[in-house]
Structures are given as C-alpha cells and as structure tokens.
Amino acid sequence: MISAHMDEIGFLVRFIDDRGFLRVQALGGFDTRNLFARDVTVHARGGALPGILTPGGKPVHIATPEERKKIPEVKEFFIDLGLDADEVRAQVRIGDMVTLDQSARRVGRLVCGKAMDDRASVFLLLETLRALRGQDLRHELIAVFSTQEEVGLRGAVTAAYAVEPTVGIGLDVTLAVDTPGVPAEDAVTQLGQGIGIKVFDSTMISHRALVDRFWNLAQARGIPAQLEVLSLGGTDGAAIQRSRGGVPTLTLSLPTRYIHTVVEAVHETDLRAGVDLLVAYLR
C-alpha cells in the first residue's frame, strides 16, 4: 500500500457575527504570520464566494509599536465577503469550507504554490503508476489517495485497515529549511539533492530493512536521495505502520521549502528522483 494525501490545510466557518464577518476554525497547522491579508474562497451551498482573510486590529498606520509586534492567533482572524450581514447569512452556513487562493507557477527549477503538501506526492504517485502501466509486478500494488491527513492521518488509518497491506509506503513532503537564517544542522533536507528517505519523525520510525533497501537501491541506480530525520510532524506512513498488528513501513519524503504556506516549493530533480526510486523498488 502506497498512500499520498489529497487534502490541504484550510478552514471551516465557525461563526457569523452581526455585521456579516466570518470567524474560522483551522483545519491543519498554520503559522499565522503567513495569513495576513490573504485571498480566500468560501465554498458555500450556492457556489464559491471570494473573500479576504485578515486578523482583527488596527492597521500599521495607527497601531502602537507593541501592537505591530503582536502575532495573532487563528481565533482573531475574520473573513470579509463584502456583503451585507443578511446576504452572508442567506448564503453561508456554519461548517462551510474555506480555502486559501494561490496559483501554482514555475520559479526557476521549482514548482511553487499552495498544497504541494501533499499534492506534489499525489503527482509522484500518479507518475509512478503511469510508469508501471502494463507491467507485471511481483506483488499486488494498492495506491491510496487519502484525505484528512492534516487533521490526524485519518484517511490512511481507515484505508490501511481495509487494505491490510504487507508493506506500507507513505508519500509526503518534508522540511527543506536550506534558506538564510537557519543553521545547516536544522535544514532537515536540501532542495535538489534528491528524494528523502525517512528515518524518523515524531509519529514513526521507518522499518530499518526498508530504509536500507531503498538507500542501497538509490546508490546502486545513481538516483539522488538523502536520509531524513524530522523532529516533528507525521505522515500517512505512521497510520499504515500502526494498523492491525503493525506493518513494516517507510515514508519517502519530498523536500519542500516554505511548508504550510501558499508558496510551498518543490524541486523538479527531487520529484524525478522520487518516481525513479519508487519505480525501481516496485519492479
């Protein structure tokens, strides 16, 4: 079983005030410093509504120095739909989903946009299936495109219990903090240096035999790869590993800059390396 998650971090509407402003509940982990003055879409019953997400408070022109330094919590953010309160209540209800707006684009050799976590891995898995089309594999291969990973690995849990795999492989992104202001020891991975082979994160320790197998295969085939130790975070691999009596599992990690923002960036070399290594292992 190979699992990549389709869901993205976002929000749902939790309250509509008497002026028609929406308050939100976060779905996934946000750094609120990246949420100021963002375009959003509210997915209402009658259709998509464009909105502006921003925190409550004074603009910089009239804020005190202390107020300018304050980092708001998610509960302080609101959405302005530009409609009267009655119009908002007629179209929006509690629980409607909210997504951040951002177009994907190429930036040099990077692919940049929102929800690379984890749709870049969805792409990787689709390309793997395309490369294996028509071939006879030694084992049955189940490709899972899961949901609700960002709120607790939920889809992969139910999928793993249904599939009952013998071997599990999670596909997800990982930190590439190879940017100014961060010591090399905290970078986790580096963009353009190959697919990450996860050794450890806070939810799983990859099966050592699988780590060795993938690493040795990458070295033998000349596929760029790097070993990854992530102090926090988790993937679908953890859900597979913990299902039933336990499943030997490994996660392949796509190095990504600016995770959980709308400018998540992955490198084309790492994408290709991920496909090549996964195809080599499955063959």
PAZAPA-4460 file (N, C-alpha, C; in steps of 0.05 Angstrom, whole numbers, plus 32768, in hexadecimal, padded with zeros to 4 digits):
% residues 283
    n_x    n_y    n_z   ca_x   ca_y   ca_z    c_x    c_y    c_z   seq   type   mol
   8011   7FE8   8000   8000   8000   8000   8012   8019   8000     1      M     A
   800C   802A   7FEC   801A   8044   7FEA   8005   805A   7FEE     2      I     A
   800A   806C   8000   7FF6   8081   8006   8001   809D   8004     3      S     A
   7FF3   80AE   7FF5   7FF9   80CB   7FF4   7FDF   80D9   7FFA     4      A     A
   7FE0   80EF   8009   7FC6   80FB   8011   7FBF   8113   7FFF     5      H     A
   7FA6   8116   7FF9   7F9B   812A   7FE7   7F92   8143   7FF5     6      M     A
   7F8D   8141   800F   7F82   8159   801D   7F97   816E   8021     7      D     A
   7F8D   8187   8024   7F9F   819D   802A   7F96   81AA   8044     8      E     A
   7FA9   81B9   8051   7FA1   81C8   8068   7F8E   81DE   8060     9      I     A
   7F7B   81E4   8071   7F67   81F9   806B   7F57   8200   8084    10      G     A
   7F3E   8207   8080   7F2D   8210   8096   7F10   8207   8091    11      F     A
   7F00   8209   80A6   7EE3   8208   80A2   7ED7   821F   80B2    12      L     A
   7EBF   8227   80AA   7EB2   823D   80B7   7EA7   8234   80D2    13      V     A
   7EAE   8242   80E7   7EA4   823A   8102   7E90   824E   810E    14      R     A
   7E8F   8267   8102   7E7D   827C   810D   7E79   8292   80F9    15      F     A
   7E61   829D   80F8   7E5B   82B4   80E8   7E52   82CA   80FA    16      I     A
   7E5F   82E1   80FB   7E58   82F5   810E   7E42   8307   8103    17      D     A
   7E39   831B   8112   7E21   832B   810B   7E27   833F   80F4    18      D     A
   7E41   8341   80ED   7E48   8352   80D6   7E4E   8342   80BD    19      R     A
   7E4D   8327   80BF   7E51   8316   80A8   7E6E   830D   80A5    20      G     A
   7E7F   8313   80B8   7E9A   8309   80B7   7E9B   82EC   80C1    21      F     A
   7EAC   82DB   80B5   7EAD   82BF   80BB   7EC6   82BA   80CD    22      L     A
   7EC2   82A9   80E2   7ED8   829F   80F1   7EDD   8282   80E9    23      R     A
   7EF6   8279   80EC   7EFD   8260   80E0   7F0A   824D   80F5    24      V     A
   7F07   8233   80EE   7F15   821E   80FD   7F2A   8212   80EA    25      Q     A
   7F43   8211   80F4   7F59   8207   80E3   7F57   81E9   80E0    26      A     A
   7F5D   81E0   80C8   7F5F   81C3   80C2   7F7C   81BE   80B9    27      L     A
   7F8D   81B8   80CC   7FA9   81B5   80C7   7FB9   81CA   80D5    28      G     A
   7FD3   81C8   80D5   7FE4   81DA   80E3   7FED   81F2   80D3    29      G     A
   7FE6   8209   80DD   7FED   8222   80D0   8000   8233   80E0    30      F     A
   8013   823F   80D3   8023   8255   80DF   8015   826E   80D8    31      D     A
   8008   827B   80EB   7FF7   8292   80E5   8006   82AA   80D9    32      T     A
   8021   82AA   80DC   8030   82C0   80CF   802D   82C0   80B1    33      R     A
   8025   82A9   80A6   8022   82A6   8089   8005   82AA   8080    34      N     A
   7FF3   82B3   8091   7FD7   82B4   808B   7FCC   82D0   8088    35      L     A
   7FDD   82E4   808A   7FD3   8300   8089   7FCA   8306   806C    36      F     A
   7FB1   8312   806A   7FA8   831D   8050   7FA9   8308   803A    37      A     A
   7F9C   82F2   803E   7F9D   82DC   802A   7F82   82DA   801B    38      R     A
   7F83   82D5   8001   7F6B   82CE   7FF2   7F62   82B2   7FF9    39      D     A
   7F49   82AF   7FFE   7F3E   8294   8004   7F24   8290   7FF4    40      V     A
   7F1C   8277   7FF4   7F02   826F   7FE8   7EF2   8261   7FFD    41      T     A
   7ED9   826A   8001   7EC6   825D   8013   7EB5   824B   8001    42      V     A
   7EB5   8231   8007   7EA6   821E   7FF6   7E8A   821B   8001    43      H     A
   7E79   822D   7FF9   7E5D   822E   8004   7E4B   821C   7FF3    44      A     A
   7E33   8218   7FFD   7E20   8206   7FF0   7E19   8210   7FD4    45      R     A
   7E16   822A   7FD1   7E0E   8235   7FB7   7E25   823A   7FA4    46      G     A
   7E3D   8234   7FAC   7E55   8239   7F9B   7E6B   8246   7FAA    47      G     A
   7E82   8249   7F9D   7E9A   8254   7FAA   7E97   8272   7FAE    48      A     A
   7E9F   827B   7FC5   7E9F   8298   7FCB   7EBB   82A1   7FD1    49      L     A
   7EC5   82B6   7FC2   7EDF   82C1   7FC8   7EDF   82D1   7FE2    50      P     A
   7EF5   82D0   7FF1   7EF6   82DF   800A   7F13   82E7   8010    51      G     A
   7F15   82F7   8025   7F2F   8301   802E   7F32   82F8   804B    52      I     A
   7F48   82EA   8050   7F4F   82E0   806B   7F64   82F2   8077    53      L     A
   7F5F   82FD   808F   7F73   830E   809D   7F6C   830E   80BA    54      T     A
   7F80   8315   80CC   7F7A   8315   80E8   7F6C   832F   80F0    55      P     A
   7F5D   832E   8106   7F51   8346   8111   7F67   8358   811D    56      G     A
   7F61   8372   811E   7F75   8384   812A   7F7A   839C   8118    57      G     A
   7F8C   83AD   8121   7F92   83C6   8113   7FA6   83C2   80FC    58      K     A
   7FA4   83D1   80E6   7FB9   83D1   80D2   7FD2   83DE   80DD    59      P     A
   7FE8   83DA   80CE   8002   83E3   80D8   8003   8401   80DC    60      V     A
   7FF2   8410   80CD   7FF3   842D   80CF   7FEB   8438   80EA    61      H     A
   7FDA   8429   80F8   7FD0   8433   8112   7FD6   8420   8129    62      I     A
   7FE5   840A   8124   7FEB   83F7   8139   8003   8401   8149    63      A     A
   8004   83F9   8162   801B   8400   8173   8031   83EC   816C    64      T     A
   804A   83F3   8174   8060   83E0   816F   805B   83C4   817B    65      P     A
   804F   83C3   8193   8049   83A9   819F   8034   839A   818F    66      E     A
   8020   83A8   8185   800B   839B   8175   8016   8390   815A    67      E     A
   802A   839E   814F   8036   8395   8136   8045   837B   8139    68      R     A
   8050   8377   8151   8061   835F   8156   8050   8346   815D    69      K     A
   8037   834B   8163   8026   8335   816C   8020   8321   8156    70      K     A
   8023   8307   815C   801C   82F2   8148   8000   82E8   8150    71      I     A
   7FEC   82EB   813E   7FD1   82E3   8146   7FCD   82C5   8145    72      P     A
   7FB9   82BC   8154   7FB0   82A0   8153   7F9B   829D   813E    73      E     A
   7F96   8284   8135   7F82   827F   8120   7F67   828A   8128    74      V     A
   7F60   8289   8142   7F46   8292   814A   7F41   82B0   8146    75      K     A
   7F57   82BF   8142   7F55   82DB   813D   7F50   82E2   8120    76      E     A
   7F53   82CF   810E   7F4F   82D5   80F1   7F32   82D5   80EA    77      F     A
   7F2B   82E4   80D6   7F10   82E5   80CB   7F11   82E6   80AD    78      F     A
   7EFA   82E0   80A0   7EF7   82E1   8083   7EE3   82F6   807C    79      I     A
   7EEA   8308   806A   7ED9   831D   8060   7ECF   8314   8044    80      D     A
   7EB5   8310   8041   7EAA   8308   8027   7E9F   8320   8017    81      L     A
   7EA1   8337   8023   7E97   834F   8015   7E79   8350   8011    82      G     A
   7E6B   8341   8022   7E4E   833F   8020   7E40   8348   8039    83      L     A
   7E27   8351   8038   7E18   8357   8050   7E14   833E   8060    84      D     A
   7E10   8342   807A   7E0D   832B   808C   7DF6   8318   8084    85      A     A
   7DE0   8323   807A   7DC9   8312   8072   7DD1   8302   805A    86      D     A
   7DE0   830E   8047   7DE9   82FE   802F   7DFC   82E8   8037    87      E     A
   7E0E   82EE   804A   7E20   82D9   8053   7E12   82C2   8060    88      V     A
   7DFF   82C8   8072   7DF0   82B3   807F   7DDF   82A3   806C    89      R     A
   7DD6   82AF   8057   7DC6   82A1   8043   7DD6   828E   8032    90      A     A
   7DF1   8292   8030   7E01   8282   801F   7E15   8270   802D    91      Q     A
   7E1D   8278   8046   7E32   8269   8054   7E26   825D   806D    92      V     A
   7E2F   8245   8073   7E27   8238   808C   7E3F   822E   809B    93      R     A
   7E3B   8229   80B4   7E50   821E   80C5   7E5A   8204   80B9    94      I     A
   7E74   8200   80B8   7E7F   81E8   80AD   7E87   81E9   8090    95      G     A
   7E80   81FF   8082   7E8A   8202   8066   7EA8   8203   8066    96      D     A
   7EB4   81F7   8052   7ED1   81F6   804F   7EDC   820F   8044    97      M     A
   7EF5   8215   804C   7F03   822D   8042   7F1F   8224   8039    98      V     A
   7F27   822D   8021   7F42   8226   8017   7F50   8240   8010    99      T     A
   7F6A   823F   8012   7F7B   8255   800A   7F7E   8255   7FEC   100      L     A
   7F80   826D   7FE0   7F83   826F   7FC3   7FA0   8274   7FBB   101      D     A
   7FAA   8265   7FA8   7FC5   8269   7F9E   7FC8   8258   7F85   102      Q     A
   7FD2   8264   7F70   7FD8   8254   7F57   7FF4   8248   7F59   103      S     A
   7FF6   8230   7F4E   8011   8223   7F4D   8020   822F   7F36   104      A     A
   803B   8230   7F38   804B   823B   7F23   8067   822F   7F25   105      R     A
   8076   8232   7F0F   8092   8229   7F0F   80A3   8241   7F18   106      R     A
   80B6   823C   7F2A   80CA   824F   7F32   80E5   8243   7F2F   107      V     A
   80F2   8249   7F18   810B   823B   7F12   8106   821D   7F0E   108      G     A
   8113   820D   7F1E   810F   81F0   7F1C   80FC   81E6   7F32   109      R     A
   80EF   81F9   7F3F   80DC   81F2   7F54   80BF   81F3   7F49   110      L     A
   80AE   81E3   7F55   8091   81E5   7F51   8086   81F0   7F6C   111      V     A
   8078   8206   7F6A   8071   8216   7F82   8054   821B   7F83   112      C     A
   8047   8218   7F9A   802B   821E   7F9D   8021   8213   7FB8   113      G     A
   8007   8215   7FBC   7FFB   8209   7FD4   7FF7   81EB   7FD0   114      K     A
   7FF5   81DD   7FE7   7FEE   81C1   7FE7   8001   81AF   7FD8   115      A     A
   801A   81B7   7FD4   802E   81A4   7FCC   802F   818D   7FE1   116      M     A
   8029   8195   7FF9   8024   8182   800F   8006   817B   800E   117      D     A
   7FFE   8165   8001   8010   8150   7FF8   800A   8149   7FDB   118      D     A
   7FFF   815C   7FCC   7FF8   8156   7FB1   8010   8151   7F9F   119      R     A
   8028   815C   7FA7   8040   8154   7F98   8045   8136   7F9A   120      A     A
   803F   812B   7FB1   8042   810E   7FB4   802B   80FF   7FA6   121      S     A
   8014   810A   7FA4   7FFE   80FF   7F94   8008   80FD   7F77   122      V     A
   8015   8112   7F6D   8020   8112   7F52   8035   80FC   7F50   123      F     A
   8047   80FA   7F64   805C   80E6   7F64   8050   80CA   7F62   124      L     A
   803B   80C5   7F71   802E   80AA   7F70   8021   80A5   7F55   125      L     A
   8013   80B9   7F4A   8007   80B6   7F30   801C   80B0   7F1A   126      L     A
   8033   80BE   7F1B   8048   80B9   7F08   8054   809D   7F0B   127      E     A
   8055   8094   7F24   805F   8079   7F29   804C   8064   7F1D   128      T     A
   8032   8068   7F20   801E   8056   7F15   8020   8056   7EF6   129      L     A
   8024   806E   7EEB   8026   8071   7ECE   803F   8062   7EC4   130      R     A
   8055   8063   7ED3   806E   8056   7ECA   806B   8037   7ECC   131      A     A
   8059   802E   7EDE   8056   8011   7EE1   803F   8005   7ED1   132      L     A
   8032   8016   7EC2   801A   800D   7EB3   8022   7FF6   7EA0   133      R     A
   8011   7FE0   7EA2   8015   7FCA   7E90   802B   7FB6   7E99   134      G     A
   8038   7FBB   7EAF   804E   7FAA   7EB8   8043   7F96   7ECD   135      Q     A
   804F   7F7F   7ECE   8048   7F6B   7EE2   805A   7F6E   7EFA   136      D     A
   804E   7F75   7F11   805D   7F78   7F29   805C   7F5F   7F3A   137      L     A
   8070   7F5B   7F4B   8070   7F43   7F5C   805A   7F43   7F71   138      R     A
   8051   7F5B   7F78   803E   7F5E   7F8E   8026   7F6F   7F85   139      H     A
   8010   7F6C   7F93   7FF9   7F7D   7F8F   8000   7F99   7F99   140      E     A
   7FFA   7FAD   7F89   8000   7FC9   7F91   7FE6   7FD8   7F94   141      L     A
   7FE2   7FE3   7FAC   7FCA   7FF3   7FB2   7FD3   8010   7FB6   142      I     A
   7FCA   8022   7FA4   7FD0   803F   7FA6   7FB8   804C   7FB4   143      A     A
   7FBE   805A   7FCA   7FAA   8068   7FDA   7FAE   8086   7FD8   144      V     A
   7F99   8095   7FD2   7F99   80B2   7FD2   7F87   80BA   7FEA   145      F     A
   7F93   80C0   8000   7F85   80C2   8019   7F7C   80DF   801E   146      S     A
   7F6A   80E2   8032   7F61   80FC   803A   7F64   80FE   8059   147      T     A
   7F61   8117   8063   7F62   811D   807F   7F7C   8115   808D   148      Q     A
   7F92   8115   807D   7FAC   8111   8089   7FB4   8128   809B   149      E     A
   7FAD   8140   8092   7FB5   8158   80A1   7FA7   815B   80BC   150      E     A
   7F93   814B   80C1   7F85   814D   80DB   7F87   8133   80EA   151      V     A
   7F9C   8123   80E4   7FA0   810B   80F4   7FA3   80F1   80E5   152      G     A
   7FAD   80F2   80CD   7FB3   80D9   80BD   7F9B   80C7   80BA   153      L     A
   7F83   80D3   80B9   7F6A   80C3   80BC   7F65   80B1   80A4   154      R     A
   7F67   80BC   808C   7F61   80AC   8075   7F73   8094   8071   155      G     A
   7F8C   8097   8077   7F9F   8081   8074   7F9A   806B   8089   156      A     A
   7F90   8073   80A0   7F89   805F   80B5   7F73   804C   80AB   157      V     A
   7F5D   8058   80A1   7F47   8047   8097   7F50   8037   807F   158      T     A
   7F60   8043   806D   7F69   8035   8055   7F7B   801D   805D   159      A     A
   7F8D   8021   8070   7F9F   800C   8077   7F91   7FF4   8084   160      A     A
   7F7B   7FFA   8093   7F6C   7FE4   809E   7F5C   7FD5   8089   161      Y     A
   7F54   7FE4   8074   7F45   7FD7   805E   7F57   7FC7   804C   162      A     A
   7F6E   7FD2   8046   7F81   7FC6   8033   7F90   7FAF   803F   163      V     A
   7F97   7FB1   8059   7FA7   7F9D   8067   7FC1   7F98   8058   164      E     A
   7FD2   7FAC   8055   7FEA   7FA9   8045   8000   7F98   8053   165      P     A
   8011   7F8D   8044   8029   7F7F   804E   8040   7F92   8052   166      T     A
   8042   7FA6   8040   8056   7FBB   8041   8048   7FD5   803C   167      V     A
   8050   7FEA   804B   8044   8004   8048   8059   8019   8040   168      G     A
   8051   802B   802E   8062   8041   8026   8052   805B   8027   169      I     A
   805A   806E   8037   804D   8088   8037   805C   809B   8025   170      G     A
   804E   80AC   8017   805A   80C1   8007   8051   80DC   8011   171      L     A
   8064   80ED   8019   805D   8107   8023   8075   811A   8020   172      D     A
   8070   8133   8027   8086   8147   8026   8094   8147   8041   173      V     A
   80AC   8154   8041   80BA   8158   805A   80C7   8174   8058   174      T     A
   80D1   817D   806E   80DE   8197   806F   80F8   8198   805F   175      L     A
   80FB   81AD   804F   8115   81B4   8044   811A   81D1   804C   176      A     A
   8127   81D4   8063   812B   81EF   806E   8148   81F7   8067   177      V     A
   814F   81F3   804E   816A   81FA   8044   816A   8217   803A   178      D     A
   8161   8229   804B   815D   8244   8044   816B   8257   8058   179      T     A
   8170   8270   8051   817E   8282   8064   8170   8283   807F   180      P     A
   8181   8285   8094   8177   8289   80AF   8174   826F   80BE   181      G     A
   817B   8258   80B2   8177   823E   80C0   8191   822F   80BE   182      V     A
   819C   8224   80D5   81B4   8215   80D4   81B1   81FB   80C3   183      P     A
   81C7   81F2   80B7   81C6   81DA   80A6   81BB   81C2   80B5   184      A     A
   81C1   81C1   80CF   81B9   81AA   80DF   819B   81A8   80E2   185      E     A
   818D   81BE   80DD   816F   81BF   80E0   8161   81BD   80C6   186      D     A
   816F   81BA   80B0   8163   81BB   8095   8151   81A3   8090   187      A     A
   8156   818D   809C   8148   8173   8098   814F   8167   807D   188      V     A
   8148   8174   8067   8150   816C   804C   8158   8184   803C   189      T     A
   8162   817F   8024   816A   8195   8012   815C   8191   7FF7   190      Q     A
   8151   81A7   7FEC   8144   81A5   7FD2   8158   819E   7FBC   191      L     A
   814F   818D   7FAA   815F   8186   7F93   8174   8170   7F98   192      G     A
   8174   8166   7FB1   8188   8151   7FB8   817B   8135   7FB8   193      Q     A
   8163   8132   7FAF   8156   8118   7FAC   8140   8113   7FC0   194      G     A
   8132   80FD   7FBC   811B   80F6   7FCC   8125   80EF   7FE8   195      I     A
   8115   80F6   7FFC   811C   80EF   8018   8112   80D3   801F   196      G     A
   8123   80C4   802C   811C   80AA   8037   811A   80AE   8056   197      I     A
   8101   80AD   805F   80FC   80B4   807B   8108   809E   808E   198      K     A
   8117   80A7   80A1   8121   8096   80B7   810F   8099   80CF   199      V     A
   8107   80B3   80D5   80F9   80B8   80EE   80E8   80D1   80EB   200      F     A
   80D0   80D1   80F6   80C2   80EA   80FD   80B3   80E5   8117   201      D     A
   80A3   80F8   8120   8097   80F6   813B   8081   80E2   813C   202      S     A
   8079   80D6   8125   8063   80C2   8125   806C   80A6   811D   203      T     A
   8084   80A4   8111   808D   8089   8109   80AB   8088   8107   204      M     A
   80B6   8070   8109   80D1   8069   8102   80CF   8055   80EB   205      I     A
   80D9   805C   80D4   80D7   804A   80BD   80E4   802F   80C2   206      S     A
   80D9   801A   80B7   80E4   7FFF   80B9   8100   7FFF   80AE   207      H     A
   8113   7FF7   80BE   812F   7FFA   80B7   8137   7FEA   809D   208      R     A
   812B   7FD3   809A   8132   7FC3   8082   8128   7FD2   8069   209      A     A
   8111   7FDF   806B   8108   7FEF   8054   8119   8007   804F   210      L     A
   8122   8015   8064   8134   802B   8061   814D   8022   8052   211      V     A
   8159   800C   805B   8171   8002   804E   816C   7FFA   8031   212      D     A
   8155   7FED   802D   814E   7FE4   8012   814C   7FFC   7FFF   213      R     A
   813E   8010   8006   813A   8028   7FF5   8155   8037   7FF2   214      F     A
   8164   803A   8007   817D   8048   8005   8191   803A   7FF3   215      W     A
   8193   8020   7FF7   81A6   8010   7FE6   819D   8010   7FC9   216      N     A
   8183   800F   7FC4   8179   8010   7FA9   817F   802B   7F9C   217      L     A
   817C   8041   7FAB   8182   805B   7FA0   819F   805D   7F99   218      A     A
   81B1   8053   7FAB   81CD   8054   7FA5   81D5   8044   7F8D   219      Q     A
   81C9   802C   7F8B   81CF   801A   7F74   81C6   8025   7F5A   220      A     A
   81AF   8033   7F5A   81A3   803D   7F41   81AB   805A   7F3B   221      R     A
   81BA   8067   7F4C   81C2   8083   7F48   81AB   8096   7F4A   222      G     A
   8198   808F   7F5C   8180   80A1   7F60   8186   80B3   7F77   223      I     A
   8184   80CD   7F74   8189   80E0   7F8A   8177   80DB   7FA1   224      P     A
   8182   80D8   7FB9   8172   80D2   7FD1   8181   80DD   7FEA   225      A     A
   8171   80E3   7FFE   817D   80EC   8018   816D   80E1   802F   226      Q     A
   817A   80DB   8044   816D   80D0   805C   8162   80E7   806C   227      L     A
   814A   80E3   8078   813B   80F8   8085   8135   80F1   80A2   228      E     A
   813B   8103   80B4   8132   8102   80D0   8123   811C   80D6   229      V     A
   810A   8119   80DC   80F8   8130   80E1   80EF   812F   80FE   230      L     A
   80F5   8144   810D   80EF   8143   812A   80D1   8144   812F   231      S     A
   80C1   8152   811E   80A4   8154   8122   8096   814D   8107   232      L     A
   807D   8147   8109   806D   8142   80F0   8068   8124   80ED   233      G     A
   8055   811E   80DB   804E   8102   80D6   8042   80FF   80BA   234      G     A
   8040   80E6   80B1   8036   80E0   8096   8023   80C8   8097   235      T     A
   8017   80C2   8080   8007   80AB   807D   8016   8091   8084   236      D     A
   8030   8092   8081   8040   807A   8088   803C   8072   80A5   237      G     A
   8039   8085   80B7   8034   807E   80D3   8019   806F   80D7   238      A     A
   8005   8078   80C8   7FEB   806B   80CA   7FEC   804F   80C0   239      A     A
   7FFA   804A   80AA   7FFD   802F   809F   800D   801E   80B3   240      I     A
   8022   8028   80BD   8034   8019   80CF   8025   800F   80E8   241      Q     A
   8012   801F   80F2   8005   8019   810B   7FEB   8008   8107   242      R     A
   7FE4   8002   80EF   7FCB   7FF4   80EA   7FCE   7FD7   80F2   243      S     A
   7FB7   7FCB   80FB   7FB6   7FAF   8102   7FCD   7FA8   8115   244      R     A
   7FDC   7F93   810E   7FF2   7F8B   8120   800C   7F99   8119   245      G     A
   800B   7FAC   8108   8023   7FBB   80FF   802C   7FB2   80E3   246      G     A
   8035   7FC6   80D3   803D   7FC0   80B8   8059   7FCD   80B3   247      V     A
   806C   7FBE   80A7   8085   7FCA   80A0   8080   7FE1   808D   248      P     A
   8089   7FF8   8094   8082   8011   8085   809A   8024   8083   249      T     A
   809B   8032   806C   80AE   8047   8068   80A0   805E   805B   250      L     A
   80AA   8076   805F   809F   808E   8051   80B5   809A   8040   251      T     A
   80AE   80A0   8027   80BF   80AF   8015   80B6   80CC   8017   252      L     A
   80C9   80DE   801B   80C3   80FA   8022   80CD   810C   800C   253      S     A
   80BC   811E   8002   80C3   8131   7FEE   80CD   814B   7FFB   254      L     A
   80E6   8152   7FF9   80F0   816B   8005   80DF   8183   7FFB   255      P     A
   80D7   8194   800E   80C5   81AA   8007   80CC   81C2   8018   256      T     A
   80CF   81D9   800A   80D3   81F2   8019   80B8   81FF   801E   257      R     A
   80B7   820E   8035   80A0   821F   803C   8086   820E   8040   258      Y     A
   8089   81F8   804E   8072   81E6   8053   805D   81F4   8063   259      I     A
   8044   81EE   805D   802C   81F9   8069   8029   8217   8064   260      H     A
   8032   821F   804C   802C   823A   8042   8020   8236   8026   261      T     A
   801A   824D   8019   800F   824B   7FFD   8025   824B   7FE8   262      V     A
   803E   824B   7FF1   8054   824B   7FDE   8067   8232   7FE3   263      V     A
   805B   821C   7FEA   806B   8204   7FEE   8079   81FE   7FD4   264      E     A
   8093   81F6   7FD6   80A4   81F3   7FBE   80B2   81D8   7FBE   265      A     A
   80AF   81C9   7FA8   80BE   81B0   7FA4   80CF   81B2   7F8C   266      V     A
   80E3   81A1   7F8A   80F7   81A2   7F75   80F2   818B   7F61   267      H     A
   80F4   8191   7F48   80EF   817D   7F33   8101   8164   7F35   268      E     A
   811A   8169   7F3E   812D   8152   7F41   8124   813F   7F56   269      T     A
   8119   814A   7F6C   810F   8139   7F82   80F6   8129   7F7A   270      D     A
   80E5   8136   7F6B   80CD   8128   7F61   80D5   8110   7F4F   271      L     A
   80E7   8115   7F3C   80F0   8100   7F2B   80FE   80EA   7F3A   272      R     A
   810E   80F1   7F4E   811C   80DD   7F5E   8108   80CC   7F6D   273      A     A
   80F2   80D8   7F77   80DE   80C9   7F86   80D0   80B5   7F74   274      G     A
   80C9   80BD   7F5C   80BC   80AA   7F49   80D0   8093   7F42   275      V     A
   80E8   809A   7F3C   80FC   8086   7F33   8101   8072   7F49   276      D     A
   8104   807B   7F62   810A   8069   7F78   80F2   8057   7F7E   277      L     A
   80DA   8062   7F7E   80C2   8052   7F84   80BE   803D   7F6E   278      L     A
   80C1   8045   7F55   80BE   8032   7F3F   80D3   801C   7F41   279      V     A
   80EC   8023   7F47   8101   800F   7F49   80FB   7FFB   7F5F   280      A     A
   80F1   8005   7F76   80EA   7FF2   7F8C   80D2   7FE0   7F84   281      Y     A
   80BE   7FEB   7F78   80A6   7FDB   7F72   80AC   7FC7   7F5C   282      L     A
   80BE   7FCD   7F4A   80C6   7FBA   7F35   80D7   7FA3   7F41   283      R     A
***
